[in-house]
Amino acid sequence: MPTELVVSLARNALFTVILVAGPMLAAGLITGLAVSVLQATTQVNEQTMSFVPKIVAIFLSAMVFGPWMIGVMTQFASEMLGSLTMFIR
């Protein structure tokens, strides 16, 4: 298997991981920032107050972006398997 193909597959895999995880990470980041600002202004430092909203935001973003994420992963898998099948023959 050529080195260029392996590097290309690894690059595409990393790009797909970043692309798929991006919406959930962004939702968690924005929610965590908002909760931190709220905690700093009210001086209420409760651990569950920062954890539960992030979990809810990540779950909701997974529900909203789920079909798109599955489509991206399916497209990547079919491209990867398609590029590997030419070496099996």
ABEGO torsion letter per residue (X at the ends): XBAAAAAAAAAAAAAAAAAAAAAAAAAAAAAAAAAAAAAAAAGBBBAAAAAAAAAAAAAAAAAAAAAAAAAAAAAAAAAAAAAAAAAAX
